[in-house]
């Protein structure tokens, strides 16, 4: 029940998932994760994770959710700013360093 509710709500913002949802296709867990990830990048949804903090039981699921759902550096556009030394606008691409 909750899975169908999640798919219904996320498919509003993701055409690929919506197409699989409307046609009788099998939706995999990877499809759902990708749809949540892309919807979060486009600022259409905000994933909320409930965890248990007692004895650090929720730490690993939280880290897994951060890796799976939140934007990676290369998902974000380049950043524009002003170099104050030469008073010129510059653009910085995301780097893995």
Order of alpha helices (4+ residues) and beta strands (2+ residues): alpha-alpha-alpha-alpha-beta-beta
